[in-house]
Amino acid sequence: MNLTVKLFATLKDKAQANQLVLELEQQLPTVQDLLSQIVVQNPSLASSMKSILVAVNHEFAFSEQILGPNDDIAIFPPVSGG
């Protein structure tokens, strides 16, 4: 299954791309499967994966959430400030 992932802020800078297109072999891939594949294809993002937020279809997602081929996926670094 091919999935497109939108990147924001420092993640976009580290990957030098606004989005990633990833192919996952799992029949029912999860957010965790996706994050693992991102690190394989983009080692520069590995250090950021421990503190990111993932949104699927405009709602925050947990690592065990199953992904579908038409899902809108976005990854954000932690937000801070005031």
VOGU-3710 file (C-alpha; in Angstrom, 3 decimals, decimal comma):
1> mnltvklfat> 0,000/0,000/0,000  1,344/3,453/-0,905  0,799/6,227/1,615  1,564/9,925/1,353  2,690/11,640/4,538  2,782/15,422/4,922  5,645/16,831/6,991  5,683/20,101/8,921  8,171/22,459/10,595  11,524/20,904/11,554
11> lkdkaqanql> 10,541/17,508/10,125  10,129/19,087/6,706  13,543/20,715/7,069  15,298/17,505/8,127  13,732/15,457/5,321  14,224/18,285/2,813  10,723/17,554/1,528  7,140/18,653/2,181  5,852/15,096/1,960  6,980/11,492/1,711
21> vleleqqlpt> 5,475/8,691/-0,341  6,011/5,326/1,325  5,184/1,787/0,309  4,145/-0,485/3,173  4,015/-4,253/2,708  1,589/-4,957/5,568  -2,026/-5,711/4,634  -3,304/-3,632/7,561  -0,479/-1,174/8,295  -0,516/0,783/11,529
31> vqdllsqivv> 0,849/4,198/12,390  3,803/2,420/14,042  4,514/0,492/10,809  4,494/3,798/8,953  6,874/5,464/11,411  9,261/2,515/11,219  9,322/2,738/7,429  9,912/6,495/7,562  13,056/5,916/9,642  14,284/3,217/7,229
41> qnpslassmk> 13,870/5,504/4,221  14,846/8,751/5,988  17,406/8,133/8,748  17,715/11,896/9,277  14,263/11,788/10,913  15,095/9,006/13,398  15,919/11,311/16,305  12,610/13,145/15,868  10,344/10,085/15,857  10,220/9,806/19,662
51> silvavnhef> 8,409/13,092/20,133  6,200/13,577/17,082  2,453/13,909/16,719  0,651/11,986/13,980  -2,697/13,053/12,575  -4,825/10,777/10,409  -7,770/12,405/8,669  -7,302/15,558/10,780  -7,432/13,732/14,145  -4,503/12,748/16,335
61> afseqilgpn> -3,687/9,046/16,001  -2,208/6,404/18,282  0,543/4,022/17,164  -1,827/1,051/16,819  -4,308/2,828/14,515  -4,747/1,010/11,203  -4,159/3,088/8,085  -6,067/3,020/4,811  -4,927/3,930/1,279  -6,920/7,175/1,166
71> ddiaifppvs> -6,034/8,457/4,636  -4,759/12,019/4,994  -1,629/11,601/7,144  0,418/14,414/8,666  3,348/14,393/11,079  4,209/17,318/13,355  6,989/17,976/15,837  5,828/18,898/19,351  4,244/22,322/19,568  5,390/24,726/22,257
81> gg> 5,322/28,377/22,992  2,826/30,828/24,253
//
